[in-house]
Amino acid sequence: MSYIENALSGLQGGAVIAALAIGLVLTFRASNVINLAHGAIGMYSAYVYFGLRNFKLASTELGGDLVLPIIGAPSKVHLLDRPTASSAFLVAIAIAIGLGALLYGFVFRPLRSAPPLARVVASLGVFLYLQSVMNVRVKEIGAGALSLQLESLLPQGVVRIGSAKVPTAAFALAGLVIACAVALGVLFRFTRFGLATRAAAEQERGAILTGISPNRLGVFNWMLASGLAGVSVILITGVQQKIDPTETSLLIVPALAAALLGRLDGFGLTTVAGLAIGMTQGAVSWFQLRASLPSWMPNGGLAQAVPLIVILAAISLRGSSLPNRAALLERQLPESPVPKHPVLWTSLLFVGATVALFTLDAQWRLAIVVSIIAGFIGLASVVVTGYVGQISLAQYAFAGLAAFGTAKLAIQGLPFPFAPIVAIAITVFVGILMGLPAVRVRGMTLAVATIAAAVAIEQLVFASSSLTGLESPPRPRLFGIDLGFTATGDNNFRAAFGMLALVLLCAAIIVVANLRRSATGLRWLAVRGNERAAAAAGIDVSRTKLSAFAVSALLAGIGGSLLAYESPSLSSQQFMVVGALAVLALCYLGGIASISGALMAGVLASGGVLTQLQGGNTGNASSYQFAVSGLLLVVVAVLYPDGVIAGLRNAITRWSKHAGKNTPTAGTQSTRVAS
């Protein structure tokens, strides 16, 4: 009976999963976007509601404050003097609806005909911005002394089913989401608005010819979806008595699983899938508490793996039939230029970084090493996403596996360099396994699968008690040379380790550049451009994709192994999926299909060279760095869908052509002189 009790209690989480999944269906129908920021919209709405209701500082009750998610603005402004639950709720939902309208109008409407990658990274940018700026806001308001006093808007008490006691809120939430799904089903089946939305989703050009405005339909659907996200997250945070910018935003992962089971189309199946996922997680959590499982397995880790299993099942069973909405124009992925003079540019990088390592102070040496390690993870993103077109969000998971593996093996006695070699080999094997879904799907669906895998690894492996707080491995030595990073005083963050990391990065740059110009690189680009045409030309598409995942995992693994020796201690917080989103964002800014994009990601990485230029990790700019990265990503995705470097390259090309047309030829000049 305990399994039944916990499964039914899981209805409250399942209802929120279902509500968020319904919102994903709405936004996908309206604008061909799997909105990865959907949970973050609900998270911000919940902060608005509870901020208006009651902050508590020591013994003083404060209320009516609106938390502002705007960089440079005050943390909060006073909005209502005596907010009631209903007035605060209405304001929060109105802000959620307005936020949905703004996001569609200024971000996703311009991207309707953009490549899938541009739409995915734009939603990642919104996710990064909201999640990061709210993390900063919580700290600014006072994370320790100040707490949100959460109150539930749902009925309290329990319902007895035999000997099982199930919270009344679970049935109330499930009933609300089922009623919502039924109402939306009726709306989209029998009303002009619903029929027009379905028509535009199936054939956009035909809808326009009949006088239907996809833009007007899109904004209404985004407003509806965002309002639903706000309602569901406000209700569940009141029940669970907790809210966290990162954890709450990542509710999008199980919602994505439910939406995929519903094929991003139907409300009924999506709702059933969401409720079933929540109930399964409840039962699995109870099983983990009662079963004799290994002690290293984190509490709740198995439950976090449920969405991944669901997503993989959906891909395996229905991957080839997942919907691909018709659009007016489907643009190609960003151009992947052939690297020119890679040895020359890499040599210049090597000389410049070497001089910096031996002349600048310890904090600069630390920043350079951080940028080098981030550069490896950036190269991993360039290979798998830029060269092969597979939108993978698991690079930080690969780095984490290699880092924890290296530290664990080295502490147990395996010397350098064998410990990192073995750890990287394991990481490559896991990378190939995680690349298997790419055999059937690509684009946004693969992004969903990899982000779910990254979250599952984070919760199931990195949060393990046997790995948490793992100390730094013994100092690496090679041929009697001490390559350790730490020291005392001004000698801390030693240049010797920086040189090791720099040599490996330069070697990786040369290898990636040669791969891009080789037959392997041409096969990667062929698969990226058109898988059917590549297969017709005799290319093994599956093997080509898996080779890219292997190389990507290898590069991320090298970065992770270096991090094991660089960091004084390892924790799961270092490898959260948000970090992978940030690296992909930074690579996209520089050009996701070029090596320069990876290097720019390293420079812009939190704690890297840019952070040091801004005053180090203690500066306000560092606190907002992820938020600024997300904001820049959205702007670049809208204005330059191929990235900043590609935009500059195209601008230079256009200027050169224009200048060439305006430059008179020798014959023309002589004619003018003669006349």
N, C-alpha and C positions, 0 to 999 in steps of 0.2 A: 504493500500500500504506500510505502514511502516513495517508491519510484513514481507512482501515480500522483502523489501529492506534489512532488517536485516538478514533474512534467506539467501539471496544471498551473503551478505557480509560475512556471516559465511562460505562461500565456501573456503576462504583462510585458516581458521583454520581446516576445514574439509579436505582440501587437505593434510595438514601436518599429520593429524590423519591417513588418508588413506595411505600416504607414509610410515609412521612408522609401520602401520599394515601390509603392504606388506613386510617390512623387517622382522617382526615377523614371517610371513608365511615362508619366505626363511630360517630363522634360525631353525624354527621348523622342516621343511622338512629335513634339512641337518643334524641336530644333536639331535632331540627330546628335544629341549630346548625352553621354552617360556622365551625369554631373557628379563628379567625385567630391565636390564641395557641399553636397546636399545635407550631410550630417552636420557640417560646420555652420550652415545657415540655421539649423535647428538649435545648435549649441549656443550661438549668439543670441537667438531669441529667448532662450531660457535664462541667460544672464541678464537680459533686459528685464524680464518679468521679475526674477528674484531680486534684482538690484532695485527695482521700483518698490517692491514690497517691503523688504526689511534687511538692511545691513545691521550688524551688531558690532560695535566697537566698545570693548570692556563692558561697562554697564549702561552705555548710551545707545538707545535705539535710533537708527537713522532710516529714512525711507524717502521714496520719491526721486531717487537718483538714477539717471540714465547713463549707462556705461557707453562710451563713445569708441568705436573701433577705427579711429582715424589717427594716423601718425601725425604728431605735431599738435593735436588738439588736446584739451584737458582730458584727464582720465574719465571724468564723469561730470555731468551737469545736473542741476536740480530741475526736475520737470513737474512733479506733482507734490502738493503739500501733504495731503492725506489720501494716499492711494489705497483703494480697496482692491480686493482680489479681482473683481470683475474689471475695474478700470485699468489695472496693471496688465491683466491678461489681454484686454482689447488693444492697448498700446503696443504690447509685445508682438501680437499677431499682425497689427497694422504695419509695424516696422519690418516684420518678416516678409509680408506681401510686397511692401515697397522695395525691399532689398531684391526680391525676385525680379521685379519689373526693371530695376536698374541694371542688374546683371544681364538680363536678356537684351535690353536696349543698347547697352554700351559695350558688352563683351561678346555675347553669343549670337546676336543677330548679325553683326559683321562677319562672323566666322561660319555662317551657314554653308557657304560654298568652299570653305578652307579645307585643307587636308585633315584627315582624322587626327593626326598627331597634334596639329595646332589646337583643335578643340579639346583634346585630352589635356594638353599642358596648360591651356587657359583655365580649365576647371581645377587642375592641380595648383595653379597660381592663386586662385581664389581660396582654395583649401589652406594653402600655406599662409596666406595673408591673415585670414580670420583666426586660424588656430594660433598663429604666432603672436598676433597683436593682442589677442585675449589673454595669452599667457603672460605677456608683459603687463597688461592692465591689472591682472590679478596680483602680480607682485607689487605694482605701483600703489594699488589701493591698500595692500598690506596682507600678504599671504598668511602671516602668523596670527596677528592680533585681530584681523578682520575676517569674518566668516559669513557665508550666506546661510541664513536661517531658512531652510527649505520647508515648504508646507505643501501638503498634498491637496489637490483639488478634487480627488476621487474619494468615494466613500470608503471609510475605514471598516475594520472588522474582518471576520473570516466566514467562509461558507463551509459547512461540514458535509463531506461526501463519504459516508461510512465513517471510518476512523481518520480519514484524511481531512486536514484543515487547509483550505486554500484561501488566500487573501481575496476579499471582495473586489479589490482594485484590479486583480487579474481578469476577472470576468467582465468588469466594467470597461476596461481598455479593449479587450477582445471584442466586446459587443459594439463599441464605438467604431473600431476599424472595419468590422464587417458591415455595419450600417453605411459607413463611408464608401466602401467598395461597391455596395449595391447601388447607392445613389449615383456614383460615378458611372457605373455600368448603364444605368437608365439614361443618364445625361448624354453619354457618348453613343448610345444606340438609338435614341428616339428624338433627340433635339437637333435643331439646325446647327448649333454650335458643335455638338459632338460629331455629327456626320461630316461637317466641314473639316474638323480636325483630322478625322480618319482619312478623308479624301486627300488632304494635303500631305499626310504622312505617307500614303501609298503612292501618290503621283503628284509631286509639287507643281510641275509645269501645267498639267491638266487642271489643277485647282485654280491656278492663276488665270487661265484662259476662261474659266467659268465665273470669274469675278470674286473668288475667295482670296482674302489677304492672309498669306501664311504668317506675316509679321504680327498682325493683330491677334491671330489665333495663338501665336507663340507667346506673346506677352501675357495673355490671360492664363494660359496653361502654366507658365512659370510662376505667376502670382499665386495660382491655386496650389501648386506643388510646394512653394516656399511656406505658405500659410499652414499647410498640412504638416510640414516638417517642424514648424514652430510649435504647433499644438501638441504633437506627439512627444517631442523632447521635453517640453515643459511638464507634461503629465508624468512622464517616466522619471524625471529627476526628482519630482516631488515624492514619488513613491519610494525610490531607492535612496533618497536623502543624500545624494552626492552629485556633483557636477565637476567635470574636469575638461579643459579646452581640448586636450589631445584625445583622451579616452572617449569622450562624448562624440567628437568629430569622427572617430573611427567606427562608430556604429554603422557607418556607410558600408563596411565590408560585409556583414551578414545581410544587409539590405540588398547589396549587389547580387548575392547568391540567390535570394528570393526572386529578384527581378529577372535574373537569367533563367530560372526555372519557369517563370511566366513568359519567357521569350520576349521580354520587354514590350509586351503587347496587351495582355489581358489582365484585368483587375482581379478577377475571381481566383485564378490559379496563383497569381502573385501573392494574394492575401493568404490563401491556404498554405503556400510555401513558407511565408514569413512566420505564421503561427506555428507551423510544424518545426521550423528551425529553432524557435524559442523554446518550445516544449522539449525538443531533443537536447538542447543545451542544458536545460534544467535537469533532465534525467541523467545525462552524462556527468554533470557535476556531482550529483548524489552518488553515482557509481564510483567516481574517483575517490570520494571520501570514504566509501565502504570497502572498496577493493584493495587487495594487497599489491599495490603498484610500486615500482621502484621509488626510493626516497628522493631521488633527484628530480622527479617530475613535479613541476610547480602546481599548486592548487589552481584549479580552473583551466589548466593548460589544455586538457582534452576538449573541453567545451569550446575553446577558441579555435580548435581544428575543425569543428563541424562545418562552418561556412566554406572552408577550403575544400572539404570533401564534397559538399553539395555543388560547388562551382565546377570542380573537376568532373563530377558525374554529369552535370549539364553539358559541359563541353564535349565529353566523350559520347554522350547519347544523342546530342542535338547540335553539335558544333557546326556541321556543314549546313544546317538549316537555320542558324541564327539570323535574324533579320538584318538586311542592309537597305536602309531607307533610301528611296530615290531622291536625287537632288538635281538642281539646275545645272551644276557644274562640279565635277570632282577633280580637284587639283592634285598634282603629284606631290611627293614628299620633297623636302628641301634638297637642293642640288648638292652632290658630294664631289667637290673638286679633287682632282688628282694632286697629291702633295708635291710641291715643287721645291727642289733643293732641300730635302729633309735633313741631310747630313749637315749642311751648312747652318741651317736654323737651329738644329739641335746642338751643334757645337757652340754657337753663340749663347744659347740657353745655359749650357754646361759651364762655360767660362764665367758668365754673369753671376750665376747662382753660387759658383765656387768662391768667387771674390767676396760675395755677400756673406757666405758662411764663415769666412776666415777674417772678415774685417768688422762686421756688425756685432752688436751685443747679444746676450743670451736670449732675450725676448724675440729679437729678430730671427735668430736661428730657429727658435721654436715655431714661429710663424711660417718660415720657409718650409720646414719639415711638414707642418700641417697642410700647407698648400700642395706639396709633393704627393702626400698620401691621398688627398682629395683628387689630385690629377689622375691617379691610377683609377679611381672609381669613375671619374669622368671619362677616361678612355674606354672603360667597360661599357658605359652608356653609349658612347659614339659607335662602338663596334656593333652592338646588338640592335640599337634603335636607329642610328644614323645610316649604317651601311646595309642593314638587312631589313629595316622597317618594322622590327618587332618591338612594340612598346612594353619594355620590361621595367618593373619598379622594384626589383629584388636585388639590386646591386649592393645595397647596404647589408642585406641578409647574407650575401656571399662573403662580404668583408668580415662580418661578425663571426661567421663559421670559421674562417681562417684565423681570425684573431684569437678566439677562445681555444681553437684547436692547437694553435702554436703555443699559447701560454700553458695549456694543460700538459702537452707533450714535453715541453721544455722543463717544466717544474718536476715532472716525473722522471727526468734524467736524460731525455733524448737531446743530444747536443745540437748546436747551431753548425751548419745550416739544415740539418736533417729534419728538425722539428718543423720549421716552416715549409719545407718541401713536402712532407707527408700531409700537413694540414692543407696546403694548397691543392694537393692531389685529391683529397677528400672533397674539397670545395668544388673542384672541376666536375667530379662525379655527381655531386648534388646539383650543380648547374645544368648538367645534361638532363637529369631527371626533371628539373623544373622547366626545361625547354620542351619537354614532350607535348604539353598542350599546344605549343606553337605549331606542331605538325598539322593540327586541324583548324586552328583559328589564328587571327592576327588582329592588329589594330586595337580598338577599345576593349574587345572581349579578352584579349591576351593581357592587357593592362589590368583588368579586373582579376584575372587568375593570379598574376604575379604579386599584386598587392595583397591578396588574400594569403598567398603562400608566405610572403614576408611577415605578415602579422602573426600567422600560425607559428613560424619559426621563432619570432620574437617572444611569444607567450609560452611556447612549449619547450624551447631549448635555452634561449638566452636568460630567461627568468629562473632557470633551475638553481636550486640552492647549492649545487656542486660547482656552479660557475660564477654565481653572483659574488662580487668582491674579490675575484681572483687576482692575486698579486702579480706584479710584473715578473716575467720569467728571468732566469739567470742572464747576466750580461752576455751578449753575443761576442764570440771571439773567432777570428779566422786567421790561421797561420800565426797565432800568437799575438795578433793585433786586437786591442780592445776596441770594439765597435759600439759599446754601450752609449746610451743617450744622456743619462743623468750624471751629474757630478756636484761638487760643492762650490758655492760662491759664484764668481764670474765665469767659471768653467762649466757651469751647468748647461744642459742642452748642447752637448759636444758636437763639434763640426764633423768628427769622424763618422758618427751615425748619419748626419746629414749628407755626407758624401756617398755613403752606401745607398741611401734612398735616392739620391740624385743620379747616380750611375744606373740604378735599376730603372728609373723613370726614363732616362735618355734612351736606354736600350729598348724599353717598351715602345717609345715613340717611333724609333727606327723600324721596329718589327711591325707595328700597326701601319706605318706608311708603306712599307714593302708589301704587306698583305693587301692593302687597298689597290696597289698597282699590279698585283699578281693575278693569276688565273682564279685563285680563291676569291679575291676581292671582286672580280668581274662576275663570278657566280653569285656572290652576295648581292650585288647591285641588280643583277638580272632577276633574282627572286624578289627583291624589294620592288622592282618596277612592275612585274607581271608574273605571278607564279605559274599561270597556265602556259604562258609563252615560254617561260624558262623550262618547264617540264617538257614541252613540245620540242625544245632544242636539245633535249637529252640530259638536262641537269637534274640530279637527284635533289628535289626540293627539301625533303625531310632531313637528309644528311647535311645539306647546306645550312639549314636553320640551326640544327644541333651543333654544328661546328662553331657557329657564331656564339651560341650560348656557352660553349666550352671555353672559347677565347675570352669572352666577357667575364666568366667566373674566374678564369686564371688571373686576369688583370686585377679584378676586385680582390681576389685572394692575396695577391702580392701586397696590395695596399693594406689589407687587414692584418697580415703577418707583421708588416712594419709597425702598424699601430699597436700590436701586442708588445713590442719592445719599446715603443715610444711612450705609452701611457703608464703611469705608476700603478694603476689598477683598472681592471675592466669591469664594466657593468652593462646591463641590458639597455640602459638609457642612451648609451653611445651609439646603438645600432637600431634605433627606432625607425619605423618606416618613413617617418617625416624627413629623416636625413636623406633617404633615397629620393624623395620627391624634390628636396632642395637641390641635390646634385643634378637631377634631370633638368630642373628649372634653369640652373646656372649654365649647363651645357647648351640648352636651347637658346639662351641669351647670346652665347658666342657662336653658335652654329652647331647643331646636334650632329651634323654629318661631316664635320671636319675636326682635325686634331686640335685646331685653335680653340674650338669650343670646350674641349676637355681641359686645356691649359687655363682658359679663362675661368672655368669652374673651380680650378684649384686656387687661383688668385682671389676669387670672390668668396671662397668658402669661409664659414664662421671660424674665427681663430686664425685665419691665414694672413696672407700679406696685406689684403685690404683692411682687415681688422686692425692690424698693427699700424697701418697708415692713419687709421681713424683714432688712434690713441690706445689701442689694446682692448682686451676683454672687459675692462672696467668701464669703458665708455658707453654712453647711451646708444651710440650708433651700433655697437655690437649687439645690444639687447634687441634692437629692431631689425637685425640683419636678415633673418628669415622672412620677416614681414615685408621688408623692402624687396627682397628677392622675388617673393610672390607677386608683389605689385608690379615690378618690372617685367615679370614673366607675362602677366596679363596684357600689359601695354605692348610688349614686343609681339605677342601672339596676334594681337589685333592689327598692329601697324606693319609688322614685318613677319609674316607667318613662317618665313624661312630662317629667321634669326637675324641678329644685328649685323654680323659679319657678312652674311649673304646679301642683306639689304645694302650695305656699303659697297660691296663688290658690284652689285647691279647698278647702283647709282654711278659708280666710277665708269662702268661700261657705257651707260647711257651718255654720260658727259663726254667720254672719249669719242663716241660716234657723233655727237652733236658738234664737238670741236672739229672733228674731221670734215664734216659737211661744210662748216663755215670757213675752213682754211682754203684759200684759193690755190689752185694748182699752178705750176710753172707756166703752162701754156696760157692760162687765163691771165696771169700777171703780165706776160709779154704782150698779149693782145691789148690789155689796158694801157700799157706804156706806149705802144705803137699808135693807139688812137689818140 
